[in-house]
Amino acid sequence: MFDIDILDEEAAQIVQDVILQRLGGRGANLIRIGMLPKRAIPARTETPFPKVIRTLLAPDGTRHKIEVLGDEGPH
């Protein structure tokens, strides 16, 4: 799952567009909107992997996160 925790609508849309482009039309692309403009895009891999987190710093100093949730099993 791609978890886009970005509070700027334009930036969140750009990240969403890049992810969907990279997925290349493989399967249905569902987008879950939580607290707009935050959103999540579910995806599946055959091999689980640890969560990947990237923190972005906006010009105004606001921190935003993009997380790729890869292993949702018990820890």
N, CA, C and O atoms as a GROMACS GRO file, in nm:
protein
  300
    1MET      N    1   0.085  -0.117   0.000
    1MET     CA    2   0.000   0.000   0.000
    1MET      C    3   0.090   0.123   0.000
    1MET      O    4   0.187   0.132   0.075
    2PHE      N    5   0.056   0.216  -0.084
    2PHE     CA    6   0.124   0.345  -0.087
    2PHE      C    7   0.041   0.441  -0.003
    2PHE      O    8  -0.075   0.468  -0.035
    3ASP      N    9   0.098   0.493   0.103
    3ASP     CA   10   0.028   0.582   0.194
    3ASP      C   11   0.085   0.722   0.173
    3ASP      O   12   0.199   0.750   0.211
    4ILE      N   13   0.005   0.810   0.113
    4ILE     CA   14   0.050   0.944   0.078
    4ILE      C   15  -0.001   1.041   0.184
    4ILE      O   16  -0.116   1.086   0.178
    5ASP      N   17   0.083   1.072   0.280
    5ASP     CA   18   0.047   1.164   0.389
    5ASP      C   19   0.101   1.303   0.359
    5ASP      O   20   0.191   1.353   0.426
    6ILE      N   21   0.045   1.363   0.256
    6ILE     CA   22   0.087   1.496   0.210
    6ILE      C   23  -0.033   1.587   0.222
    6ILE      O   24  -0.142   1.555   0.173
    7LEU      N   25  -0.016   1.702   0.286
    7LEU     CA   26  -0.126   1.793   0.312
    7LEU      C   27  -0.143   1.901   0.206
    7LEU      O   28  -0.230   1.986   0.219
    8ASP      N   29  -0.062   1.898   0.102
    8ASP     CA   30  -0.075   1.992  -0.010
    8ASP      C   31  -0.141   1.917  -0.125
    8ASP      O   32  -0.086   1.818  -0.174
    9GLU      N   33  -0.257   1.963  -0.170
    9GLU     CA   34  -0.335   1.892  -0.272
    9GLU      C   35  -0.256   1.870  -0.401
    9GLU      O   36  -0.256   1.760  -0.456
   10GLU      N   37  -0.190   1.974  -0.449
   10GLU     CA   38  -0.116   1.962  -0.575
   10GLU      C   39  -0.003   1.860  -0.562
   10GLU      O   40   0.017   1.777  -0.652
   11ALA      N   41   0.070   1.864  -0.453
   11ALA     CA   42   0.180   1.771  -0.431
   11ALA      C   43   0.128   1.628  -0.416
   11ALA      O   44   0.187   1.535  -0.472
   12ALA      N   45   0.019   1.609  -0.343
   12ALA     CA   46  -0.039   1.476  -0.326
   12ALA      C   47  -0.084   1.419  -0.460
   12ALA      O   48  -0.066   1.300  -0.486
   13GLN      N   49  -0.141   1.504  -0.544
   13GLN     CA   50  -0.186   1.459  -0.676
   13GLN      C   51  -0.068   1.419  -0.765
   13GLN      O   52  -0.076   1.321  -0.839
   14ILE      N   53   0.041   1.495  -0.757
   14ILE     CA   54   0.160   1.462  -0.835
   14ILE      C   55   0.215   1.326  -0.793
   14ILE      O   56   0.249   1.243  -0.877
   15VAL      N   57   0.224   1.303  -0.662
   15VAL     CA   58   0.275   1.174  -0.612
   15VAL      C   59   0.182   1.062  -0.657
   15VAL      O   60   0.229   0.957  -0.702
   16GLN      N   61   0.052   1.082  -0.646
   16GLN     CA   62  -0.045   0.981  -0.692
   16GLN      C   63  -0.024   0.951  -0.840
   16GLN      O   64  -0.021   0.834  -0.879
   17ASP      N   65  -0.010   1.053  -0.923
   17ASP     CA   66   0.008   1.034  -1.066
   17ASP      C   67   0.134   0.954  -1.097
   17ASP      O   68   0.134   0.868  -1.184
   18VAL      N   69   0.242   0.984  -1.026
   18VAL     CA   70   0.369   0.912  -1.047
   18VAL      C   71   0.353   0.765  -1.009
   18VAL      O   72   0.398   0.677  -1.082
   19ILE      N   73   0.288   0.738  -0.896
   19ILE     CA   74   0.268   0.599  -0.853
   19ILE      C   75   0.184   0.524  -0.955
   19ILE      O   76   0.219   0.412  -0.994
   20LEU      N   77   0.074   0.583  -0.999
   20LEU     CA   78  -0.012   0.514  -1.095
   20LEU      C   79   0.060   0.492  -1.228
   20LEU      O   80   0.040   0.389  -1.292
   21GLN      N   81   0.143   0.586  -1.268
   21GLN     CA   82   0.221   0.570  -1.390
   21GLN      C   83   0.319   0.452  -1.374
   21GLN      O   84   0.334   0.371  -1.465
   22ARG      N   85   0.384   0.446  -1.258
   22ARG     CA   86   0.480   0.337  -1.233
   22ARG      C   87   0.413   0.201  -1.226
   22ARG      O   88   0.472   0.100  -1.265
   23LEU      N   89   0.289   0.196  -1.177
   23LEU     CA   90   0.216   0.069  -1.173
   23LEU      C   91   0.178   0.023  -1.314
   23LEU      O   92   0.152  -0.095  -1.335
   24GLY      N   93   0.175   0.116  -1.408
   24GLY     CA   94   0.157   0.081  -1.548
   24GLY      C   95   0.028   0.010  -1.584
   24GLY      O   96   0.027  -0.073  -1.674
   25GLY      N   97  -0.081   0.040  -1.515
   25GLY     CA   98  -0.208  -0.020  -1.550
   25GLY      C   99  -0.221  -0.167  -1.512
   25GLY      O  100  -0.306  -0.237  -1.567
   26ARG      N  101  -0.140  -0.213  -1.420
   26ARG     CA  102  -0.149  -0.353  -1.374
   26ARG      C  103  -0.265  -0.364  -1.276
   26ARG      O  104  -0.254  -0.320  -1.162
   27GLY      N  105  -0.373  -0.422  -1.318
   27GLY     CA  106  -0.489  -0.439  -1.230
   27GLY      C  107  -0.566  -0.309  -1.213
   27GLY      O  108  -0.538  -0.208  -1.277
   28ALA      N  109  -0.665  -0.315  -1.125
   28ALA     CA  110  -0.747  -0.198  -1.096
   28ALA      C  111  -0.670  -0.105  -1.003
   28ALA      O  112  -0.607  -0.150  -0.907
   29ASN      N  113  -0.674   0.022  -1.031
   29ASN     CA  114  -0.609   0.121  -0.944
   29ASN      C  115  -0.714   0.186  -0.856
   29ASN      O  116  -0.792   0.269  -0.901
   30LEU      N  117  -0.717   0.146  -0.730
   30LEU     CA  118  -0.810   0.202  -0.634
   30LEU      C  119  -0.739   0.310  -0.553
   30LEU      O  120  -0.621   0.298  -0.522
   31ILE      N  121  -0.812   0.414  -0.520
   31ILE     CA  122  -0.754   0.521  -0.439
   31ILE      C  123  -0.847   0.545  -0.322
   31ILE      O  124  -0.966   0.572  -0.340
   32ARG      N  125  -0.792   0.535  -0.203
   32ARG     CA  126  -0.869   0.557  -0.081
   32ARG      C  127  -0.836   0.696  -0.029
   32ARG      O  128  -0.721   0.728  -0.002
   33ILE      N  129  -0.938   0.776  -0.015
   33ILE     CA  130  -0.920   0.911   0.039
   33ILE      C  131  -0.958   0.907   0.186
   33ILE      O  132  -1.067   0.863   0.221
   34GLY      N  133  -0.867   0.953   0.270
   34GLY     CA  134  -0.895   0.962   0.413
   34GLY      C  135  -0.924   1.107   0.445
   34GLY      O  136  -1.030   1.159   0.412
   35MET      N  137  -0.830   1.171   0.508
   35MET     CA  138  -0.841   1.313   0.539
   35MET      C  139  -0.782   1.389   0.420
   35MET      O  140  -0.661   1.411   0.414
   36LEU      N  141  -0.866   1.428   0.325
   36LEU     CA  142  -0.822   1.493   0.202
   36LEU      C  143  -0.726   1.606   0.233
   36LEU      O  144  -0.756   1.688   0.320
   37PRO      N  145  -0.613   1.616   0.167
   37PRO     CA  146  -0.574   1.549   0.044
   37PRO      C  147  -0.494   1.421   0.064
   37PRO      O  148  -0.443   1.365  -0.033
   38LYS      N  149  -0.482   1.374   0.188
   38LYS     CA  150  -0.412   1.246   0.211
   38LYS      C  151  -0.487   1.135   0.140
   38LYS      O  152  -0.609   1.140   0.126
   39ARG      N  153  -0.412   1.034   0.095
   39ARG     CA  154  -0.474   0.923   0.024
   39ARG      C  155  -0.386   0.800   0.031
   39ARG      O  156  -0.269   0.808   0.068
   40ALA      N  157  -0.444   0.687  -0.005
   40ALA     CA  158  -0.370   0.561  -0.007
   40ALA      C  159  -0.405   0.486  -0.135
   40ALA      O  160  -0.519   0.491  -0.182
   41ILE      N  161  -0.307   0.416  -0.190
   41ILE     CA  162  -0.326   0.336  -0.310
   41ILE      C  163  -0.285   0.193  -0.276
   41ILE      O  164  -0.166   0.165  -0.260
   42PRO      N  165  -0.383   0.101  -0.265
   42PRO     CA  166  -0.348  -0.037  -0.234
   42PRO      C  167  -0.276  -0.103  -0.352
   42PRO      O  168  -0.309  -0.078  -0.468
   43ALA      N  169  -0.181  -0.186  -0.321
   43ALA     CA  170  -0.108  -0.263  -0.421
   43ALA      C  171  -0.059  -0.390  -0.354
   43ALA      O  172  -0.056  -0.399  -0.231
   44ARG      N  173  -0.021  -0.488  -0.434
   44ARG     CA  174   0.022  -0.616  -0.379
   44ARG      C  175   0.150  -0.660  -0.448
   44ARG      O  176   0.168  -0.641  -0.569
   45THR      N  177   0.238  -0.720  -0.370
   45THR     CA  178   0.359  -0.781  -0.425
   45THR      C  179   0.360  -0.928  -0.387
   45THR      O  180   0.291  -0.969  -0.293
   46GLU      N  181   0.436  -1.005  -0.458
   46GLU     CA  182   0.446  -1.147  -0.425
   46GLU      C  183   0.538  -1.170  -0.306
   46GLU      O  184   0.524  -1.270  -0.235
   47THR      N  185   0.632  -1.079  -0.284
   47THR     CA  186   0.729  -1.094  -0.176
   47THR      C  187   0.714  -0.979  -0.077
   47THR      O  188   0.730  -0.863  -0.114
   48PRO      N  189   0.685  -1.010   0.050
   48PRO     CA  190   0.675  -0.904   0.150
   48PRO      C  191   0.810  -0.834   0.169
   48PRO      O  192   0.915  -0.893   0.147
   49PHE      N  193   0.804  -0.709   0.208
   49PHE     CA  194   0.924  -0.631   0.235
   49PHE      C  195   0.894  -0.535   0.349
   49PHE      O  196   0.778  -0.504   0.374
   50PRO      N  197   0.998  -0.488   0.419
   50PRO     CA  198   0.976  -0.395   0.530
   50PRO      C  199   0.921  -0.260   0.480
   50PRO      O  200   0.942  -0.220   0.366
   51LYS      N  201   0.851  -0.194   0.568
   51LYS     CA  202   0.794  -0.064   0.536
   51LYS      C  203   0.904   0.034   0.494
   51LYS      O  204   1.012   0.037   0.553
   52VAL      N  205   0.875   0.114   0.392
   52VAL     CA  206   0.966   0.217   0.344
   52VAL      C  207   0.901   0.351   0.373
   52VAL      O  208   0.784   0.372   0.338
   53ILE      N  209   0.975   0.442   0.437
   53ILE     CA  210   0.922   0.574   0.471
   53ILE      C  211   1.015   0.680   0.413
   53ILE      O  212   1.137   0.673   0.428
   54ARG      N  213   0.956   0.778   0.347
   54ARG     CA  214   1.031   0.894   0.299
   54ARG      C  215   0.963   1.017   0.353
   54ARG      O  216   0.842   1.034   0.339
   55THR      N  217   1.040   1.103   0.415
   55THR     CA  218   0.988   1.229   0.466
   55THR      C  219   1.032   1.341   0.373
   55THR      O  220   1.148   1.349   0.334
   56LEU      N  221   0.937   1.425   0.337
   56LEU     CA  222   0.962   1.536   0.247
   56LEU      C  223   0.947   1.667   0.324
   56LEU      O  224   0.860   1.678   0.411
   57LEU      N  225   1.029   1.763   0.294
   57LEU     CA  226   1.023   1.893   0.360
   57LEU      C  227   0.978   1.997   0.258
   57LEU      O  228   1.046   2.022   0.159
   58ALA      N  229   0.862   2.058   0.285
   58ALA     CA  230   0.808   2.162   0.198
   58ALA      C  231   0.885   2.292   0.217
   58ALA      O  232   0.951   2.311   0.320
   59PRO      N  233   0.878   2.382   0.120
   59PRO     CA  234   0.947   2.511   0.134
   59PRO      C  235   0.909   2.588   0.260
   59PRO      O  236   0.990   2.666   0.312
   60ASP      N  237   0.785   2.568   0.310
   60ASP     CA  238   0.742   2.639   0.432
   60ASP      C  239   0.784   2.568   0.560
   60ASP      O  240   0.750   2.612   0.669
   61GLY      N  241   0.859   2.456   0.547
   61GLY     CA  242   0.906   2.384   0.664
   61GLY      C  243   0.816   2.270   0.709
   61GLY      O  244   0.851   2.196   0.801
   62THR      N  245   0.700   2.254   0.646
   62THR     CA  246   0.607   2.147   0.680
   62THR      C  247   0.665   2.013   0.635
   62THR      O  248   0.719   2.002   0.525
   63ARG      N  249   0.655   1.912   0.720
   63ARG     CA  250   0.702   1.778   0.686
   63ARG      C  251   0.585   1.693   0.637
   63ARG      O  252   0.476   1.695   0.695
   64HIS      N  253   0.609   1.620   0.530
   64HIS     CA  254   0.510   1.530   0.471
   64HIS      C  255   0.575   1.393   0.458
   64HIS      O  256   0.697   1.382   0.453
   65LYS      N  257   0.491   1.287   0.454
   65LYS     CA  258   0.545   1.152   0.445
   65LYS      C  259   0.480   1.074   0.332
   65LYS      O  260   0.362   1.091   0.301
   66ILE      N  261   0.562   0.989   0.272
   66ILE     CA  262   0.514   0.886   0.181
   66ILE      C  263   0.562   0.754   0.240
   66ILE      O  264   0.682   0.737   0.264
   67GLU      N  265   0.470   0.662   0.262
   67GLU     CA  266   0.506   0.531   0.314
   67GLU      C  267   0.463   0.422   0.216
   67GLU      O  268   0.356   0.429   0.157
   68VAL      N  269   0.549   0.323   0.199
   68VAL     CA  270   0.512   0.206   0.121
   68VAL      C  271   0.507   0.092   0.222
   68VAL      O  272   0.609   0.048   0.275
   69LEU      N  273   0.386   0.046   0.248
   69LEU     CA  274   0.363  -0.057   0.350
   69LEU      C  275   0.372  -0.192   0.283
   69LEU      O  276   0.285  -0.229   0.204
   70GLY      N  277   0.478  -0.267   0.314
   70GLY     CA  278   0.503  -0.391   0.243
   70GLY      C  279   0.481  -0.518   0.322
   70GLY      O  280   0.448  -0.621   0.264
   71ASP      N  281   0.497  -0.514   0.452
   71ASP     CA  282   0.483  -0.633   0.534
   71ASP      C  283   0.387  -0.601   0.647
   71ASP      O  284   0.427  -0.543   0.749
   72GLU      N  285   0.262  -0.637   0.630
   72GLU     CA  286   0.161  -0.605   0.729
   72GLU      C  287   0.132  -0.721   0.823
   72GLU      O  288   0.033  -0.720   0.896
   73GLY      N  289   0.219  -0.822   0.821
   73GLY     CA  290   0.200  -0.939   0.908
   73GLY      C  291   0.236  -0.906   1.052
   73GLY      O  292   0.276  -0.793   1.082
   74PRO      N  293   0.223  -1.004   1.143
   74PRO     CA  294   0.256  -0.982   1.284
   74PRO      C  295   0.404  -0.949   1.302
   74PRO      O  296   0.488  -1.000   1.229
   75HIS      N  297   0.434  -0.865   1.398
   75HIS     CA  298   0.573  -0.822   1.423
   75HIS      C  299   0.617  -0.870   1.559
   75HIS      O  300   0.731  -0.845   1.599
   0.00000   0.00000   0.00000
